[in-house]
Amino acid sequence: MKSNNKNGRHLVEDQPNQKRLKTKPVLIILFLLLLGNSLWFIAWLIPNESSGSGEEVASVEGQGITREDWIVAMEEQYGKDTLLELVNAKVMESAAGKYKIKVTDKEIDLELALIRSAQDSTVTQNHSLNKDMLRPKMRAQLILEKVLTKDVIIEDVEIQTFYDENKSLYNIPTTYQASLIVLQSESEAQEVVEELENGSSFDVLARERSVDIASASLGGNIGFISEGQENVDSSVVTAVSKLEIEQWSSPVLLTDERYAVVYLQDIAQGKAFSYKDMKGHIKRELALEQLPQSVSPEAFWKEFDTQWFYSE
């Protein structure tokens, strides 16, 4: 599939700086960045039962690399972080039960919308993560925050004041989860379009053909983008906004005179969140600012008799 949008406008606009709460500056970003390096290990930790013990997953000049070699290497590189995530998720569920903490789907949706709206390049990689992968991580994070702040008192007037002063932060624009393949010329971009029409994978073509190294390494994924976002060519946003999900564009002229083929993975519709929507979020964030230091789920391990493989 393809659309007919060509040579969109190419203007990069800067966003004004806005006052923000210290919205999970360490916890959220570090918590989610662990995910990117550990998903492969989770997916392949348990060998396929139908496979033989010497199943080869790759070979170089006839020398094989077995599934067992692969798994051992992943366990050594990612095993501790992956197990840590699993243990902490269990600990937080236990804490939710003990302290009668509830986290709703609506709360998770709100937090994910706020993350997607963040324009800071530090969380660009988080934007590219699958939303189904992020939800359990966000649930555990919200449980942790609610446990930590359950006894902190924040007056309604303080919450209302912050909301009124920062209302624009909660007017979330429509965002598009996009991928792109950047080429040096229109003819090269057209060749990519033809390869896509013939059944080639966008992910594979991005890794093989794109001259944008950062996005190419992610199969072309540039995460969620929106109109006016810093460091995103506006012609890309214009192009992706005209696509249907799982559709790619015709060659798009970029500001630097290169061309791109843009692909739409998903759409998150914009929403203006009311004071009622935001009250719990703001109250929790203001309460977190009053805590003397950051606290991780590991602080609750002793309370819930937690043991793990890496214990000394």
N, C-alpha and C positions, 0 to 999 in steps of 0.2 A: 504494500500500500504506500501511497505517497500523496502529498498535497501539492498545491500549485504556488506556494509562497516563495518568491524569489526576491533577492536584493532588498531585504528589509532595511529600515533605517539603521544606521550604525552610530549611535550616540551613547556614550557611557556617562551616566549621571551619578553624582555623589549624593549620599544621604546625609542629612544633618545629624550630628551627634545628639543622642537623647539620653536623659537620665535613666539609668537602669538600677534595679536592685542588684545586689551581689548574688545573682541567680545561680546558685549551685556552681560557683566558679571552679571549684576543684572536684567536688563529688561527682557532678553530672558528667563533666568532660572526661575525667579519668575513668569513671565507671563505664562509659560507653566506648571509649577508645579501646578498652580491653577486648571488646566484642570483635572488632575487625581482625585482630590477630589470632582469635581462638576458634572461630567458626569452623575452619577446616578440620581442626582436631576433633571437635564435637561430632561432625558429620561422619568421620571415618575412624573413630576410636574403636568401634566394634567391627571386626572383620566380617565380611559376608560369609555366612555359615556354609554356603554352597561352594565357596572357594577353597582350593587346596592350600596347604600351609606354605607352599612355595610360589603362590601366584605372583606373577610379575606385573608391576604397574608401569614400568618403563625399562628401557635398555639403552645403553650407549656402547656402540661398537661391539654389540653382542653380549655385553656384560649387563646382567639384569639387576633391577632394583625391585625387591619383593614388597608386597604389601606390609609384611612385618617390619622390614627396614624403615618403610615410610612411617608407620605408626609409632615406632620407637623414637624416630627423629622428631615427630610432632609432639610426642609426650615430653621429650626432653626440652623442647623449645617453648611449647605452649601449655603443657599439662598442668603446671602449678596454677597459672592464672585462670585456666578454664575451671579447674576444680574449685578454686577460690570463689568464682562467680556462682557455681552451683551450691556450694555450702552457704554462702551469704544469702542466697535466695531462700533457702530452707530456714535459715536463722530468722530472716525477716518475717516469713510466714508464721513461725512460732511466736514471734513478738507480737504480730497482729492478733493472734488468738489470745495471748495472755493479757494484752492491754486493750482488747476489744476495739482494735483499729480497723476501719473499713476504707477501702479504696475503690471508687466506682469507675466504670468505663468512661463516664463523662469527665472525671478528673484526669484520667490518663490522656484522653483526647485533647483536653485543654493544654496539658504540659507539652504534648507532642507538637501542637500547633504553635506554641511559643518557641519551641526549639527550631521549628522550620522557619519561623519568621526572623530568627537571629541572622544578622548580616555579617557577624564576625567570622573571618576566615578560619579561626581556630576550630570551629565546629563544622566546617564544610564536609569533612569526612563523615561525621555523624549523620549528616543529611542524606548521604547516599545509602545508609543502612536500611534494610527492609523494615517497614513499619511493624510487621508481625514479629520481627526479632527484637525491636525496641520495646514493645509493650510490656513483656515480663520484666525487663530491666527497669522500666519506668515505675512499674508497680512496686518493686522492691525498694526503689529510691523513695517513693512517696511514703511507704510504710516507715522507713527509717526516719524521715523528716517528721512525720506525725508523732512517732514515739518520742523523739528528741524534744519536740515543742509542746507536748500535751499539757505541761504544767506552766507554760509561759503565758502571761496575760498581756494581750494587746487590746487596747480600747478601740471601739468601733470608729470613734472620731479620727483616730490616727490612720486607720485603714481607709476611711472615706477621703481624707486629705490626700493621701498618697495616690489614690485612684484618680481624683480630680486633677492632680498636678501632672499625671503621667498617662492620661486617658489614651493618648495616641499610641502608646506601647501596646494597647490591647485591641487596636483596630488592625486585625491580621489580614494582610492581602492574600489573594488567591496565589498559590504557589504551584509550580510545575516541576515534577521530578523528571529531569531530562538527562539525556546523553548526547554527545556530539562527536563527530569525526572531523578534524580540521585538516584541510588540504591546502597545498600551495596555489592551486589553480582551479578554475571552474571546470575544466575538462576532467581533472582528476576527481573532483567531487561528483561529476556526472557518472564517471566510471563506477564509483562506489554505489551510487543510487541504482545503477543497472545490476551490480552484483547483489544488492539487497533484493531487488525485484526477482532475481534468479534463485533466491533462497539462501543466500549467505547470511551468517550470523552477524548482527550489528556489533556485539561484544567482540567477536574475533576480528572483524574488520577494523574496529577502533584500535585494538592492540597492534595490528599489523600495519595499518596505513596512516593513522592519525599522527600529525607532526606536533600535536600538543602533548608533551610527555606526561604531564600530571594526570590528565584525564585518560590518556591512552592506557596507563597502568591499571586503571579501574574499569577497563572495558568501555571507556567513553563517558562513564557516569560522572556528572557534575553536581549531583544532589538536587535539592529543591531550590528553584530560582523564582524571582518575582520581578515585576516591573520596577525599574529604578535601583536595582541592587548594585552595590559597588562591585567592581571587577568582573562584571558580567556584561558582555556586549549586548546592547539593547536590541540589536537585530536578532539575536538568538531568542530573547524573550518574545519578541514579536512573532517570530516563526513558530515557536513551540505553542504559543497561545492559540494558534489557528489549527493545531493538529488534534486528532482524536487519539485516545490512549492506544499505544502500540502501533503508532503510525510515524513515519519519518517524512522529512521535508525534501523538497528539491534543493539544489545548491543555494546557500545563503551567503551573501557578500558580507564580510566582517569589516570592522573599522580599519584593521591593518592591511586590507586588500587581499587577505586570504579568503578561503571559502570553507563553509562547514555544512555538513549534513546533520540535522538535528532530529532526535528521536524522543517522543514523549512516553515515559513509563507510567506516570500516574499524575493525578490532579488532586490537590487539597484545596477545596473551596474556601475563600476568605470569609471572615466573620468578625463583626464588631462585638467584643465581649462586654457585657454590662457589669455594673458594680456587683450585682448579685452573683454573676458568673465568677468574678475575680476575687470576691471577698476571702474565700478560704485560702486561695493561693497567696494573696498579699499578706494575710495574717501570718501564714506559715513562714514566709520569707522574712518578714519583719522580726518574727520570733527567732529565726535562725541567726539573724544578725546580732542578737543579744547573747548568744552562746559564746563562751570564752574561747572555744576552739572547735575545729571540725572533728566530727566523730564518724567513724566508719562502722559497718556491720560487725567487724571483728571485735568491737568493744562488748558485744553481747554474747560472744561465744561461750564464755564461762557460765553465764546465766542459764544457757540452754544446753549445757554439757556437750559441747561440740568437740569432736575428735576428727582428725583427718590424716591422710596418708603421709603428709609432709611433716607431721609432728616429730620433734626430735625425741 
